Amino acid sequence: MRSATAATSARGLTRALGDWHGDGPAYLALARATAALVAQAKVPLGSRLPAERELATSLNLSRTTVSAAYSALRRHGYLISKRGAGSWTALPAGSLGAFGSIGVRPAGGLDRTAELDGIGAVDTIDLTLAASGAGAAASAIAAAAAHASEELPRYLQTPGYESFGLPQLREAIADRYERRGLPTSPDQILVTSGAQQAIDLVLQAFVRPGERVVVESPTYPRALDAVLAHAARPIAIDLDQAGWDAEVLDTFAATLRQAAPSVSYVIADFHNPTGALMSSDMRAAAAAAVHRAGSYLVVDETLADLALDPAAVRSPLPPVAAFDRAGRVISVGSLGKTVWGGLRIGWIRADARLVQRLAAIRSRIDMSGPLLEQLIGVRLLGSYDVILSGRRAELLEGRDVLVDNLRKALPHWDFRVPAGGLSLWVELDRPVSSALTLSAAHLGVRLAPGSRFGSDSRFERRLRVPFTLPPLVLAEATSRLASAVGQVREGVVVDLADLIV
Ligand SMILES: Cc1ncc(COP(=O)(O)O)c(C=O)c1O
């Protein structure tokens, strides 16, 4: 079993459960509602559930009720408990395959083990994450790690705390911006633990409870989670798959005037989930709009280097910050999608004074990033272009395999083929994203329903399908998705939570 990382707090679970009461005994209703959250990926797989006592207090229930609910979840495979250590969410189909892992035992009567020889049999295919294993970058990471551990003794004489990030890494990141046409000095860079921490730090710096934050809709769900965790109010700017145009820009500018947010958050490059790429004109206009409004724009560039179509690779667009003369654009980047998420190397590029402020905030929760990983990061940025071309080749193959398979197996699904990024943003022929998520989970495919990408009910017609897994797994996933669609069409109500009796 994968070791658990995330924890779900009693408050978080209570909020996610909403009005969970149903027919029959309370423990059963609670177990069903919790199982539904796991099946719909609203509570992450492998996340630790709160202790029974804490959840009982939070839900205003007796501990016996919560204890009985946890037992039911355990009996039905939604929970794995270790005495004295806690309980972690799971799916009944079997072992979980985050990171492309790819457990065993075909689920739901599908027996395709033989077809998948070479990568192992597939049990649960996890399409909730738009992320891949290290793939072609694996050997570069191993070599960089070996090199970094040789270098480490030189640093052991120092305290090892680098609150802004290892100077060579800040330099290497600044240099990368220079090469993208944006003059940047190392003191404009703060190294963070991934882009996620970077987003959170900026929100901590700018947002007070109740304040409004402008976000695109749809958007990256964990950015939305971070906004909500700061008790801020997201204000959505609707985007369709084509991304920013004059109309979106007008709405954005009008919202800045009316809502006067301190910050807005956008993904200009190969947007997650739509894949849209903001044009240079729109970049310039968005930067000018935040300048006029006296607010800040956080531009998440996590996917900026993931151009896949040759034309997009040949002519990369300038960063949004290149159009900013007033220090109003804060860029967030990461090696998470281009190299490997496990490195936890991300950064913020901003005005040097703002970087000082953000570093001070960061030091309250984290004195410094780990030094060894930063040494690895420096080495990897030394061969970044080679690593990128390997990553792009893998993603391009994945994208094309997924597109082909979906067009054949599910011709009623509509999508644009994005020029880059990690996923397709599919328009379903009916608003059944949640039902499909449940059916697919039963057949061994975990999906994030469209609703995860915004609060708008129109996303019930949408599904994000990442192409980050190996081609054979994507082909298998498509075939299971087609079976799940068939079940939904036939009205087979597969509510995994109903399996709890
Ligand atoms: C748009 C976007 N921003 C940020 C992140 C988080 O990146 P990191 O792993 O560097 O924290 C992701 C990961 O899925 C992402 O898609």
The ligand as an SDF file (V2000), in Angstrom:
LIG
                    3D

 16 16  0  0  0  0  0  0  0  0999 V2000
   -1.7920   24.6050  -12.3920 C   0  0  0  0  0  0  0  0  0  0  0  0
   -1.0570   23.9370  -11.2650 C   0  0  0  0  0  0  0  0  0  0  0  0
   -0.4870   24.6870  -10.3150 N   0  0  0  0  0  0  0  0  0  0  0  0
    0.1740   24.1350   -9.2850 C   0  0  0  0  0  0  0  0  0  0  0  0
    0.2820   22.7720   -9.1460 C   0  0  0  0  0  0  0  0  0  0  0  0
    1.0170   22.1990   -7.9590 C   0  0  0  0  0  0  0  0  0  0  0  0
    2.3500   22.0160   -8.3100 O   0  0  0  0  0  0  0  0  0  0  0  0
    3.4680   21.5330   -7.2930 P   0  0  0  0  0  0  0  0  0  0  0  0
    3.5270   20.0540   -7.3780 O   0  0  0  0  0  0  0  0  0  0  0  0
    4.7150   22.1940   -7.7720 O   0  0  0  0  0  0  0  0  0  0  0  0
    3.0840   22.0250   -5.9180 O   0  0  0  0  0  0  0  0  0  0  0  0
   -0.3110   21.9460  -10.1040 C   0  0  0  0  0  0  0  0  0  0  0  0
   -0.2740   20.4960   -9.9480 C   0  0  0  0  0  0  0  0  0  0  0  0
   -1.1520   19.7870  -10.4330 O   0  0  0  0  0  0  0  0  0  0  0  0
   -0.9910   22.5410  -11.1940 C   0  0  0  0  0  0  0  0  0  0  0  0
   -1.5850   21.7970  -12.1420 O   0  0  0  0  0  0  0  0  0  0  0  0
  1  2  1  0
  2  3  1  0
  2 15  2  0
  3  4  2  0
  4  5  1  0
  5  6  1  0
  5 12  2  0
  6  7  1  0
  7  8  1  0
  8  9  2  0
  8 10  1  0
  8 11  1  0
 12 13  1  0
 12 15  1  0
 13 14  2  0
 15 16  1  0
M  END
$$$$
